[in-house]
Amino acid sequence: MDRLELGVLTRILRECAGEEEGVDLEGDVLDLYWVELGYDSLAILQTTGYIEREFSIVLDEEAFEEADTPRRYLDMVNRVLAARTAV
């Protein structure tokens, strides 16, 4: 896969960390903070581990501070996937 889409990310989030009651991941969630979606840093780390294994990539730990929303997280992952594809 060359690109991680929101639908795949939300599926992985549900598998790795569940889904907070009352939170609709199918809605407009791209710019909501992880905390607003009911996810803590452990949930994001579990999701990240899954993505790294599934896509055979390594994500920069320092970039996680800036990846505080699904949009920023997707941008971070997709930059790594694009760089891998370009090689």
Secondary structure, 3 states (H helix, E strand, C coil): CCCCCHHHHHHHHHHHHCCCCCCCCCCCCCCCCHHHHCCCHHHHHHHHHHHHHHHCCCCCHHHHHCCCCHHHHHHHHHHHHHHHHHC
